[in-house]
């Protein structure tokens, strides 16, 4: 009986844990003026799945009616690069597209959008969605291929979320160790710099005293 009573509470806690700790999912809309570039960064750990899609919003679209073709001025160039500057995705003069990759480096990945210069200037509205980790998986397709029930699918999501959290904890721990090493190195260098500054100050003071003593001796004041 106690187990049966605690099961709903446990499920609620797991769902809340999933909602609170679910890996990154970035969805936004932004304006891009012609001749300008806008870059969006996403911190991704190594061996993490990442997918993204982007679409140019049609300025002539009317709700409830078929959208007319996009103007020729509403095209962008898109480039996605790794923290070390390696190109992952490139698309030139497009109005929509998508990318997918598995990260090979830790750090900030950049997605840059550039709009060609036009006269007169135009403003392009871009809808961009970027998912990483568990959020990047195609769960409806997983359920369709595996023919799993809703509860089983949720459990699979929770399992992958827990794995992702576990890996994220190790990743954060390694980053913390790197930061501690950096702090120790910085403190050591600052200590040596302080000793060097003190030695220089003492040397300058000694030279000034020697110079004053020599000067007064020449003037026969001492």
N, C-alpha and C positions, 0 to 999 in steps of 0.2 A: 504493500500500500504506500509506504513512504517513498519507494522508488518511483511508483506511478505518479505520485503527487509532485515529486521533484523534477520529473522529465520535462513538463512544459516550461518550468522555470529555466532549466538548462538550455532548452532550445531557444528561448528568448534571449538568454545571455549570449549564446553563440551567434545569433543573428545580429545583436547589437555589436558584438565584437567584429563581425564581418563588416558592418556599416562603418564602424569607427576606424578600422585598420585596413580597409580595402586599398590596394595600390592605386597609384595616381591615374586619374582620368580627367583630362583637360579639354573643356569645350568652351569656345569663345567666338565672338564676332567682333571684328575691328575694321576700321576704315584705313585705307592706304592711298595716299595722294600720288599722282603720277610723278615719276622721277625720284621717288623715295623708296627706302627699304625698311622693313620691319622684321626683327628677329625675335623668336620665342625660344627660350631655353627650358630644357627638362632634364632634371638630375636623374640619371638611370644607372643602376648598378650593372655589373657585368653578367652576361648570360640571361638577360631579361628580354622577354618578348615585347615588341613595341609596334603599334599600328597607328596610322593617322590618315585622315582624309580632309580635303579642303574643296570648297566650292565658292565661286564668285556669285554673289547675289545679283539677280537681274533687276536693274533699276526701273525697268518698264513693266515689270510683272504686276498684274492686277489680280486680286484675290477672287477666286471663283472662275477665272478665265484662263485659257491656255497661254502660257508665257511666250512672248515673242522672242526671236533670236537675240542673243547678247550683242551689244555694240562691239565693233572691232577694238575699241579702246579699252574694253574690259577684259584684259588678258594680263597674266602675271608670270613671272619666272620664279620657280621654287627650287630651293636647294636645302638638303638636310645633310649636316656634317657631324662627325664624331668629335669628342673632346680634343683629339689630336689633329683635327682638320681634314680627315679623310671623308670623301664624298660618298654618301649613302644613297641619296636620291636626288635626281635633277630632272626638271621639266621646264621647257621653255615655251613661252607664249601659249599658256593653257588657261582654261576657265574652270577646270576641275581635275582632281586626281587623287591618288592615294599612295601610301608607301607602307612597307612592313619590313622589319628586320629584327634580328636578335643581336643585342649589344655585345661587343667584344672588348669594350673599355668601360671603366668607371668614370663618371663625371657628367658634365653638362653637354647634352646634345642640342644642336641649334637647328631650327627650322626657319629659314629666311625667305621672305616674300619681297620681290622687287617688281614695281610697276614702271613700264617704260614712260619716258617723258612725252607729254602730249601738249599741243597748243590748240585751243585753250586747255588749261589743266583740268583733269577729271579726278574724282574720288571713287575708288573701288572698295566695295564692302566684301570682306572675306569671312566665310564661316569655316572655322578650323576646329577639328576634334583630334585629340592626341591621347592614346591610351597606352599604359605600360603594365607589365606584370599580369596578374590574374584578370584584370579588367580588359586586357587586350585579347583574351580568348573568345572565340566565337561559340558562346554557350548554346544558343539555339541549334547550331549545326551539330554540336557535340551530342545534344539530346536526341536530335533526329537520327544521327548515325548509330548511336548506342541504344536507341529505343528505351530510354530510361524514364522512370516516373518522375513526377515533380519533386517529391521528397528526396529521391535519390540524386536528382540533379542538384538540389540545394546542398546535400551532403557533399557532393563532389566539389561544389564551389567552396564550401567551408574547408574541406580538406586542402584544396589548393591554396586557399587564403592562409591557413595555418602554416603550410609549407613556406609560403612567401614571407610570412611574418618571421618565421624561424630563420630563413636566409637573410632577411633584412636585419635581424638582431645581430647576426654574425658580421654582416657588412658594417653596421654601425659600430660594432665593437672594434673591428679592424681600423675604421676611420678614426675612432677615439684614440687607439694606440698610435696611429700616425700623427695625430695632433699632439699627443703627449710627447712623442719623440721630437716633434718640431719645437714644442715649447722648451724642452730640455736643451736642445741645440741652441735655440735663441737665447735662453738665459745664460748658457755658457759663453756664447759670443759677446753678450752684453757685459758679462763679468770681465772678460779679457779686454774689452774696449774701455771699461771703467779704469782698470789698472793702467792701460796704456795712456789714457787721458791724464790720470794722476801723475804718471811718470813724466809726461810732456810738460805738465804744469810745474812740477818740481824742477825740471831741467831749465825751463824758461826763468823761473824765479832765481835759480842758482846763477844763471848767466847774467841776469840783471844785477844781482849783488856783486858779482865779479867785475862787471862793467863799471858800476858806481865806485867800487873800491879803487879800481885802476884810475878812474877819472879824478878822484879826490887825491890820490897819491901823486898824480902828475901836477895837480894844482897846489900840492904841498899843503893841503888842508888837513891831512891825517899825519 
